[in-house]
Amino acid sequence: MKTKTPSESKTVMTTMVLTNETNVYNNMFGGDLLSLMDRACAIAAQRHAEAPVVTASVNHVSFSLPIPAGSIVEVTAKVSKSFGSSMEVFADVWIDDPLNQIRTKTNEGIYTFVALDEDRKPKKVPELIPETEEEMLRHKGAQQRRELSLILSGRLNPSDAHELKKLLGKI
Ligand SMILES: CC(C)(COP(=O)(O)OP(=O)(O)OC[C@H]1O[C@@H](n2cnc3c(N)ncnc32)[C@H](O)[C@@H]1OP(=O)(O)O)[C@@H](O)C(=O)NCCC(=O)NCCS
């Protein structure tokens, strides 16, 4: 099976926050942002897998900075590691201010998608070869995050989480 790079799955979705998409503080409503991130990650996963995908898990989402109404929001999603049929996908969220030429990172999310075949059964996806420093860092940590997600979903016995144990052993 061929290998692929993260840039081949890169997906950028840009929108403007309208007032009907805000919370009581006039910032972007978190649920709308989650939806945008999930879509961008789904497209990235589909580009990598060249097959339909479903969200298996939302592993982590942080909301570090609020996104005020009127902001231009950009979500960039890329596959960070592929396993068998599953892929970890990162979504990075930015406010793009073209008037002042400033880009501010507001938050990120880490998702797991599974590729499906014609019978809607999990289907093997291409191996991912990271290229940049950031891609390599994310690729390196993905196995530990996968083990944590599988433990939390009751799919893995903590005693079998070998990579995670290595990380926790260092703390
Ligand atoms: C995700 C789904 C396809 C997994 O199906 P399954 O029959 O349990 O298949 P498997 O046990 O073989 O798991 C398939 C892969 O998903 C991974 N996976 C499943 N749940 C996971 C989780 N919570 N975190 C990380 N990976 C997970 C497995 O580790 C496996 O990965 P691998 O092939 O890379 O080793 C199935 O649970 C499903 O269809 N869920 C609903 C998805 C959906 O509708 N999402 C949208 C919600 S609106």
The ligand as an ORCA input file, in Angstrom:
! r2SCAN-3c Opt
* xyz 0 1
  C     -15.787      3.643     15.052
  C     -16.363      2.295     14.605
  C     -16.360      2.209     13.087
  C     -15.432      1.205     15.178
  O     -15.984     -0.026     14.766
  P     -15.636     -1.426     15.467
  O     -16.517     -2.435     14.894
  O     -15.583     -1.239     16.934
  O     -14.220     -1.693     14.872
  P     -12.841     -2.059     15.535
  O     -12.947     -2.530     16.953
  O     -12.157     -2.943     14.546
  O     -12.101     -0.644     15.575
  C     -11.721     -0.035     14.370
  C     -10.628      0.966     14.679
  O     -11.170      2.047     15.444
  C     -10.344      2.261     16.563
  N     -11.168      2.874     17.608
  C     -12.411      2.546     17.940
  N     -12.831      3.315     18.969
  C     -11.815      4.146     19.262
  C     -11.602      5.178     20.214
  N     -12.557      5.510     21.107
  N     -10.425      5.828     20.238
  C      -9.447      5.503     19.347
  N      -9.581      4.541     18.412
  C     -10.744      3.869     18.382
  C      -9.818      0.885     16.907
  O      -8.687      0.943     17.737
  C      -9.494      0.382     15.519
  O      -8.300      1.001     15.092
  P      -7.206      0.276     14.128
  O      -7.940     -0.414     13.012
  O      -6.387      1.408     13.613
  O      -6.439     -0.667     14.985
  C     -17.797      2.057     15.164
  O     -17.770      2.054     16.586
  C     -18.778      3.095     14.689
  O     -19.289      3.032     13.586
  N     -19.096      4.106     15.544
  C     -19.987      5.171     15.178
  C     -19.240      6.242     14.372
  C     -20.134      7.414     14.047
  O     -21.258      7.231     13.640
  N     -19.593      8.631     14.252
  C     -20.331      9.817     14.050
  C     -21.084     10.145     15.285
  S     -22.379     11.282     14.945
*
